Amino acid sequence: MKYKIIEFNPKEAPDDFWESYFEFTEANFRYHYPDNSMLNREAVIQRQKANIPNYYVKRWLAFTPEDKIVGWAGFGAITETSSEFKVNKHLCKLNIAVLHDYQRMGIGTSLLKVCVQEALSLNRTVIETGAEHDSGRAFLKKHGAELTIESAENRLELKDVDWTLMQTWVNEGPKRAEGVIIESFYECPEAILNEYCEMFTEALNMQPLGDSEFRSNIDGKLRRQTEQQYRDTGYTNYTLISREKDGKISGLTDFFYDSRDSYKILQNLTGVRPEFRGRGLGKWLKAKMILHIKDTYPDVERIITGNAEANAPMNSINKRMGFKKHKAAESYKFQVEETAKKLGI
Ligand SMILES: CC(C)(COP(=O)(O)OP(=O)(O)OC[C@H]1O[C@@H](n2cnc3c(N)ncnc32)[C@H](O)[C@@H]1OP(=O)(O)O)[C@@H](O)C(=O)NCCC(=O)NCCS
């Protein structure tokens, strides 16, 4: 089958374009996630059009001769404006999807080629990506991507939570970690901005990362830009931190919520600094957070999170909360030069 690949800029897309876009994305979503509620269209358009600070972003669509959209690729690379540039300047990332009925026709490979060309033009040497479907795994293997880490999407149905146990963890918290207090915020208070960014960065980088090469380095400016991006895309981001007697931040947990997809919460990062571990802080933070979710968002039915399979402490807490593995997912990386050679670029 003949197809054409065209760069796509959501900000310039006319209003009547979106119907054909959703025909593609929703068919793809229904195929891969038949049990999930469809994403809110307004939220999708808002996120597609939003500025992504400090990222060079490109997107392409694959069209049939009848102008039906059957494939998509997204490419991103951190720009020099970011505090994360220095440690990740050799990296970029991609995501490719092709409608089930149009797979094995070379469209995915053509989309990979345009991404690799982009990586070469930016002098990036490694492309990182992920897969959670067998077709993607086979495609990445065929093109020589290396597995970097195994992870999973884990889910907690709120109806399954043992609320008495959650209250016990909250009650035990101040007894086991004497003098510690828990504070909350949506936007990080200016007074703790730098310390919080340092802690958040540390927590991101101390997760098991396998052979993934991306490393976080969030400073106050980047945090503020990210908070603006959450506002621009309709997300509420809520954080709990634990502070020691001397004021030092020892742990954190945060989540994302969008009232347009009000049945779910996306649990983000949880971390306790190594010197403060073994005193029930992780359980206290997570239990306090889930009680807050129950009280604040009565429509929420499910909490979704992603964890490395090798993250024993986090998976142990999650399991006791009632999280269950929903789907395996892995991360991969391509060596750009090698891949370009193989693709004949
Ligand atoms: C991954 C994906 C984009 C590939 O799209 P595609 O158009 O089918 O890719 P191609 O036709 O260029 O496939 C290239 C090669 O990958 C391998 N491959 C792709 N899909 C495969 C499958 N389901 N089973 C076995 N091998 C497969 C094959 O070797 C294929 O070559 P061949 O058909 O000549 O044997 C598509 O399967 C998809 O959308 N999957 C879900 C999304 C995803 O997992 N993306 C991960 C990459 S970021």
The ligand as an SDF file (V2000), in Angstrom:
LIG
                    3D

 48 50  0  0  0  0  0  0  0  0999 V2000
    5.5280   -0.9300   16.5430 C   0  0  0  0  0  0  0  0  0  0  0  0
    4.6520   -0.5070   15.3710 C   0  0  0  0  0  0  0  0  0  0  0  0
    4.6500    1.0080   15.3120 C   0  0  0  0  0  0  0  0  0  0  0  0
    5.2880   -1.0720   14.0780 C   0  0  0  0  0  0  0  0  0  0  0  0
    4.5580   -0.5720   12.9560 O   0  0  0  0  0  0  0  0  0  0  0  0
    4.5740   -1.3550   11.5620 P   0  0  0  0  0  0  0  0  0  0  0  0
    4.1150   -0.3850   10.5400 O   0  0  0  0  0  0  0  0  0  0  0  0
    3.8590   -2.6260   11.6600 O   0  0  0  0  0  0  0  0  0  0  0  0
    6.1330   -1.6170   11.3700 O   0  0  0  0  0  0  0  0  0  0  0  0
    6.8490   -2.2650   10.0800 P   0  0  0  0  0  0  0  0  0  0  0  0
    5.8540   -2.7550    9.1060 O   0  0  0  0  0  0  0  0  0  0  0  0
    7.7940   -1.2320    9.5830 O   0  0  0  0  0  0  0  0  0  0  0  0
    7.6090   -3.4920   10.7690 O   0  0  0  0  0  0  0  0  0  0  0  0
    8.9890   -3.6600   10.7010 C   0  0  0  0  0  0  0  0  0  0  0  0
    9.3870   -5.0030   11.2800 C   0  0  0  0  0  0  0  0  0  0  0  0
    9.1280   -5.0610   12.6970 O   0  0  0  0  0  0  0  0  0  0  0  0
    8.7600   -6.4240   13.0590 C   0  0  0  0  0  0  0  0  0  0  0  0
    7.3700   -6.4570   13.5320 N   0  0  0  0  0  0  0  0  0  0  0  0
    6.5110   -5.4480   13.5870 C   0  0  0  0  0  0  0  0  0  0  0  0
    5.3480   -5.8550   14.1240 N   0  0  0  0  0  0  0  0  0  0  0  0
    5.4800   -7.1590   14.4220 C   0  0  0  0  0  0  0  0  0  0  0  0
    4.6280   -8.1390   15.0070 C   0  0  0  0  0  0  0  0  0  0  0  0
    3.3700   -7.8220   15.3920 N   0  0  0  0  0  0  0  0  0  0  0  0
    5.1030   -9.3910   15.1700 N   0  0  0  0  0  0  0  0  0  0  0  0
    6.3620   -9.7080   14.7730 C   0  0  0  0  0  0  0  0  0  0  0  0
    7.2100   -8.8060   14.2090 N   0  0  0  0  0  0  0  0  0  0  0  0
    6.7650   -7.5600   14.0380 C   0  0  0  0  0  0  0  0  0  0  0  0
    8.8560   -7.2300   11.7830 C   0  0  0  0  0  0  0  0  0  0  0  0
   10.1460   -7.7710   11.6920 O   0  0  0  0  0  0  0  0  0  0  0  0
    8.6210   -6.1770   10.7080 C   0  0  0  0  0  0  0  0  0  0  0  0
    9.1800   -6.5230    9.4810 O   0  0  0  0  0  0  0  0  0  0  0  0
    8.4680   -7.6730    8.5530 P   0  0  0  0  0  0  0  0  0  0  0  0
    7.0000   -7.3880    8.5720 O   0  0  0  0  0  0  0  0  0  0  0  0
    9.0890   -7.4370    7.2270 O   0  0  0  0  0  0  0  0  0  0  0  0
    8.8120   -8.9660    9.1670 O   0  0  0  0  0  0  0  0  0  0  0  0
    3.2100   -1.0420   15.5170 C   0  0  0  0  0  0  0  0  0  0  0  0
    3.2560   -2.4400   15.6550 O   0  0  0  0  0  0  0  0  0  0  0  0
    2.4640   -0.4700   16.6780 C   0  0  0  0  0  0  0  0  0  0  0  0
    1.8180    0.5620   16.5450 O   0  0  0  0  0  0  0  0  0  0  0  0
    2.5370   -1.1010   17.8780 N   0  0  0  0  0  0  0  0  0  0  0  0
    1.9600   -0.5070   19.0730 C   0  0  0  0  0  0  0  0  0  0  0  0
    2.7340    0.7300   19.5330 C   0  0  0  0  0  0  0  0  0  0  0  0
    4.1110    0.3710   20.0410 C   0  0  0  0  0  0  0  0  0  0  0  0
    4.2950   -0.6110   20.7350 O   0  0  0  0  0  0  0  0  0  0  0  0
    5.1440    1.1840   19.7240 N   0  0  0  0  0  0  0  0  0  0  0  0
    6.4790    0.8860   20.1860 C   0  0  0  0  0  0  0  0  0  0  0  0
    7.5110    1.6080   19.4070 C   0  0  0  0  0  0  0  0  0  0  0  0
    7.7610    3.2200   20.1340 S   0  0  0  0  0  0  0  0  0  0  0  0
  1  2  1  0
  2  3  1  0
  2  4  1  0
  2 36  1  0
  4  5  1  0
  5  6  1  0
  6  7  2  0
  6  8  1  0
  6  9  1  0
  9 10  1  0
 10 11  2  0
 10 12  1  0
 10 13  1  0
 13 14  1  0
 14 15  1  0
 15 16  1  0
 15 30  1  0
 16 17  1  0
 17 18  1  0
 17 28  1  0
 18 19  1  0
 18 27  1  0
 19 20  2  0
 20 21  1  0
 21 22  1  0
 21 27  2  0
 22 23  1  0
 22 24  2  0
 24 25  1  0
 25 26  2  0
 26 27  1  0
 28 29  1  0
 28 30  1  0
 30 31  1  0
 31 32  1  0
 32 33  2  0
 32 34  1  0
 32 35  1  0
 36 37  1  0
 36 38  1  0
 38 39  2  0
 38 40  1  0
 40 41  1  0
 41 42  1  0
 42 43  1  0
 43 44  2  0
 43 45  1  0
 45 46  1  0
 46 47  1  0
 47 48  1  0
M  END
$$$$
